[in-house]
Amino acid sequence: MQRDSRADSGWEFVAEHDSVATIIDTLLDLDTDETYTRSELADETGIALKTLHLMDDVDGVVELGMLDKHHPEDEEIYYTLNADSSVLEAAREFERAAERTR
């Protein structure tokens, strides 16, 4: 069941997709030099693998440019953090700003 990942704003995208906030929060702690399968992302986020498959939220985060999706021939799809992602950097800055206010 694919959902439309297009929204009028970034906040709307996060609000409309239940697990996106959890995925983004997890990405902030992942190693930029590592690769992650969808199963490993499920483990890291604490979101059931079946839920990640059904909701397509990982693909939504790929569309945002936070993750890069790699599909080598005859191998399992894997993901890497996009270290150059302005959206990922904005999420990190939001996290730092929120921590400063606590």
C-alpha positions in Angstrom: 0.0 0.0 0.0 1.9 3.0 -1.2 1.0 6.4 0.2 1.6 9.7 -1.6 4.7 11.3 -0.1 4.0 14.7 -1.6 2.8 17.3 0.9 2.5 21.0 0.9 5.2 21.3 3.5 7.9 19.3 5.3 6.0 19.4 8.5 2.9 18.2 6.8 4.8 15.3 5.3 6.1 14.3 8.8 2.6 14.7 10.4 0.9 12.6 7.7 3.2 9.7 7.9 3.2 8.0 11.3 6.7 6.6 11.3 8.6 9.3 9.5 9.4 11.2 12.7 10.8 8.1 14.3 12.8 7.3 11.2 14.2 10.8 11.0 15.1 10.7 14.7 16.9 7.5 14.2 18.8 8.8 11.2 20.3 11.5 13.4 22.2 8.8 15.3 23.3 6.6 12.4 26.8 6.4 11.1 27.2 8.1 7.8 29.9 5.6 6.7 27.6 2.5 7.2 25.1 0.8 5.0 21.7 -0.3 6.3 19.2 -2.8 4.9 15.5 -2.2 5.4 15.6 -4.9 8.1 18.4 -3.1 9.9 16.5 0.2 9.6 13.5 -1.6 11.2 15.8 -2.8 14.1 17.3 0.7 14.5 14.0 2.5 14.5 12.0 -0.1 16.5 9.4 -0.1 13.8 8.2 -3.5 12.6 9.7 -4.5 9.3 6.2 -5.3 7.9 5.1 -1.7 8.9 8.1 -0.2 7.0 7.2 -2.3 3.9 3.5 -1.4 4.0 3.8 2.3 4.7 6.7 3.0 2.3 8.0 5.7 4.8 11.6 4.7 4.1 11.0 5.5 0.4 9.5 8.8 1.5 12.7 9.7 3.4 14.7 8.7 0.3 12.6 11.1 -1.7 13.4 13.8 0.8 17.1 13.1 0.1 18.0 12.0 3.6 18.8 8.5 2.6 20.3 7.1 -0.6 18.9 3.9 -1.9 21.2 1.4 -3.5 20.0 -1.6 -5.5 23.0 -3.6 -6.7 22.2 -6.3 -9.2 21.4 -9.7 -7.5 21.8 -8.2 -4.1 19.6 -6.9 -1.3 18.6 -3.2 -1.5 20.5 -1.1 1.1 20.5 2.5 2.2 23.2 5.0 3.2 22.8 8.4 4.8 23.1 11.2 2.4 25.8 13.3 4.1 25.1 16.2 1.8 21.3 16.3 2.5 20.1 19.8 3.4 17.0 18.2 4.9 19.1 15.9 7.2 21.2 18.9 8.2 18.1 20.9 9.0 16.8 18.0 11.2 20.2 17.9 13.0 20.0 21.7 13.5 16.4 21.4 14.8 17.6 18.7 17.3 20.4 20.9 18.5 18.1 23.9 18.9 15.5 21.8 20.8 18.2 20.5 23.1 19.4 24.1 23.9 15.9 25.0 25.0 15.5 22.2 27.5 
